Amino acid sequence: MTQNRESAPPAGRTGFPELRPVGDSPVEPTSREPRPLNSQELPRDRSQAILEAAKQVGALLKRKGHTFALAGSVAVYAHGGSGHLQHDADFCVLRSDAEAVSDTLAEAGLTVRTPPEDWLIKTTCFGQDVDLLFEMAHRPVTTDLLARAPEIPVDSVLMPVLAPTDLIRGLIQAFSEHYCDFGPVLAAARALREKVDWEDVRRSCGDEPMPAAFFFLLERLNVISAREEHR
């Protein structure tokens, strides 16, 4: 669902995708295979369109043997979270694989764009933006991160999805004085709380001001337990 560059990124672009719910209807599971890219049948709403775009791109990357993992709000959905999806679909890939991934997408008829930010490439599928990230919250995507991603169903398509702990860690690490919209991440944390190693996440980012404030909120709402030293 923010980068250290000479020019600051636009508000809300943190190096890890925002979780910004859209649409009025949740995504409903379906057993259909991904729709062909040239299909004239349009998904019924934006959440469904984002899901279909993620399935299609994930299937392309998997078929070509790329190392990747689904991220963002579609990953939260795959792990059991809300079907109200954000404004795009997101994948993590290695920077060293950028050219090969671009070639795969281009061969499938998708236009690949290189934005001014140097931590991602972009394409569009079913009218929805798809971001392929080399970094999350200023931190490079690594082989270890991708190796921890389990292969689980995303609707009807099996693909690697960021592990819940890595997914929530990345969302929390993105908080800063310029971006601290807790609402959507709170919903994701509630949905995945039983699947997340919260102490691991705390060790990663719990001493930073905005993540620390978010952990305090989670504790007060009884989403997670307070640390012993805080009791």
C-alpha positions, 0 to 999 in steps of 0.5 A: 500500500518516500525516498532520499533524493535531491528532490523530495518525492510527491506527498504519499510516495514513500518508497513503499506503496500507500494502502489507500482504499478505493471503490465501494465493493469488496473483491469477491474470490473467483476461480477463473484464470487471468483474463487475456490482456486483449479481452474486451470484458472489463472488470466490474469495479476498480478493486476488481481491476487492480486484482486482475492486473496483479494476477495478470502481471504476476502470471507473466513474471512467474511464467518467465521464471523471474524472482519477485513478490506481490506487495501492497494492498493486494498482498494484504488481501491475499493474506486475508485482508480487505478487498478494498484495494489501493490505487495500484498493484505493486510488486517487489523485484531485484534492481538487477532484474529490471531489464529482464522484467521490462522485456517480459512485460513488453513482450506481453504487450505492456508499455513499461515506463521509467519514472524520474524516481529511480526505485521503480518501473511502471506499467499499466494493465487493465487500465490500472497502474502497476509498480515494480519496486526495487526499494521499499521505504528507502531499503533495497529489495533483496534476495532474502526478502523475496526468498521469504515470500510464500507462494499462495493463491491470489484469487485464482493465481498462485504467486509469491507474496511478501510474508506478512511480517515483511509486508507490515514492516515495510508499511510501518517503516514508510512512516515519517513526518511527511507521511503518517496516514495510520488509518489504512495500515491500521486496517492491514495490521488488524487483519494480519496481526496473528501472522506477524512477528511483531517483536521482529517488526519492533526491532526493525523500526520501533525506535523511530518516532512515527513507527513508535507512535503507531505501535503505541496506537496498536497497543492502546487498541489491543491489536498487539500486546505492550512490551514488558518494559512499557507495562 
